[in-house]
């Protein structure tokens, strides 16, 4: 009885080893057959770097926001000011955003006044 069990286990192990070896070789052959040799490619290699997204904010120039980036941010308070706001003219910006939505997306809040 015990001998039969040992023979069965040994047979199953041999089948498993053979099957895994076959599967491994099959995968290697498939990959080798579909791979393109490096010298057979034509043209430049594809770009792997993504194109950078346009900046949502810029640094101020001489204490003023450049055209197109009119939302002023005070980093110390975490509050941004939009044109026409009560303290917009007084605010010295640390960053200038293109839109209030971009400033909110970065985690800052709009001035209440």
C-alpha positions as CSV (number, residue, x, y, z in Angstrom):
1,X,0.0,0.0,0.0
2,X,2.7,2.5,1.0
3,X,4.8,1.5,-2.0
4,X,1.9,2.2,-4.4
5,X,1.5,5.6,-2.9
6,X,5.3,6.4,-3.3
7,X,5.1,5.2,-6.9
8,X,2.1,7.4,-7.6
9,X,3.7,10.5,-6.0
10,X,6.9,9.9,-7.9
11,X,5.0,9.5,-11.2
12,X,3.0,12.6,-10.6
13,X,6.2,14.6,-9.8
14,X,7.9,13.4,-13.0
15,X,4.8,14.4,-15.0
16,X,4.8,17.8,-13.4
17,X,8.5,18.4,-14.0
18,X,8.1,17.4,-17.7
19,X,5.0,19.6,-18.1
20,X,6.7,22.6,-16.6
21,X,9.8,22.1,-18.7
22,X,7.7,21.9,-21.8
23,X,5.7,25.0,-20.9
24,X,9.0,26.9,-20.2
25,X,10.5,25.9,-23.5
26,X,7.3,26.7,-25.3
27,X,7.3,30.2,-23.9
28,X,10.9,30.8,-24.8
29,X,10.4,29.6,-28.4
30,X,7.4,31.8,-28.9
31,X,9.2,34.9,-27.5
32,X,12.2,34.2,-29.7
33,X,10.1,33.7,-32.8
34,X,8.2,36.9,-32.4
35,X,11.1,39.1,-31.3
36,X,12.4,41.6,-33.9
37,X,16.1,41.7,-34.1
38,X,17.6,45.1,-33.3
39,X,19.1,45.5,-36.7
40,X,15.8,44.9,-38.5
41,X,14.0,47.9,-37.2
42,X,13.5,50.9,-39.5
43,X,13.4,54.5,-38.4
44,X,14.1,56.0,-35.0
45,X,13.1,54.1,-31.8
46,X,9.7,55.1,-30.4
47,X,9.6,57.9,-27.8
48,X,9.3,56.6,-24.3
49,X,9.1,60.0,-22.5
50,X,5.6,61.5,-22.2
51,X,5.2,65.0,-23.4
52,X,5.1,67.4,-20.4
53,X,1.7,69.0,-19.6
54,X,1.5,72.7,-19.7
55,X,2.4,74.2,-16.3
56,X,-0.6,75.1,-14.2
57,X,1.4,77.8,-12.3
58,X,4.5,79.9,-12.9
59,X,6.7,82.1,-10.7
60,X,5.9,85.8,-10.6
61,X,8.1,88.2,-12.6
62,X,9.2,91.3,-10.6
63,X,6.4,90.7,-8.1
64,X,3.7,90.6,-10.8
65,X,1.9,87.7,-12.5
66,X,2.6,87.3,-16.2
67,X,-0.2,87.6,-18.8
68,X,-2.3,84.5,-18.8
69,X,-1.6,83.6,-15.2
70,X,-3.7,86.1,-13.2
71,X,-4.6,84.2,-10.1
72,X,-2.2,85.1,-7.2
73,X,-1.3,82.7,-4.5
74,X,0.0,83.4,-1.0
75,X,1.9,80.3,0.0
76,X,2.1,81.2,3.7
77,X,-1.7,81.3,4.1
78,X,-2.6,78.9,1.3
79,X,-5.1,81.3,-0.1
80,X,-5.3,82.5,-3.7
81,X,-6.8,85.7,-5.0
82,X,-8.6,86.2,-8.2
83,X,-8.8,89.5,-10.2
84,X,-11.4,91.8,-8.8
85,X,-11.1,90.4,-5.3
86,X,-10.8,92.7,-2.3
87,X,-7.1,92.1,-1.6
88,X,-6.0,91.2,-5.1
89,X,-4.0,94.4,-5.7
90,X,-2.3,94.1,-2.3
91,X,-1.2,90.5,-2.6
92,X,2.4,89.8,-3.5
93,X,2.2,86.5,-5.3
94,X,4.5,83.5,-4.5
95,X,2.9,81.7,-7.5
96,X,0.7,82.7,-10.4
97,X,-2.0,80.3,-11.6
98,X,-3.7,80.2,-15.0
99,X,-7.1,79.5,-13.4
100,X,-8.8,79.3,-10.0
101,X,-9.6,75.6,-10.7
102,X,-5.9,74.8,-11.1
103,X,-5.1,76.5,-7.7
104,X,-7.9,74.5,-6.1
105,X,-6.7,71.3,-7.7
106,X,-3.3,71.9,-5.9
107,X,-5.1,72.2,-2.6
108,X,-5.4,75.9,-2.0
109,X,-8.5,77.8,-1.2
110,X,-10.1,80.9,-2.6
111,X,-10.1,84.2,-0.7
112,X,-13.4,84.8,1.0
113,X,-13.5,88.5,0.3
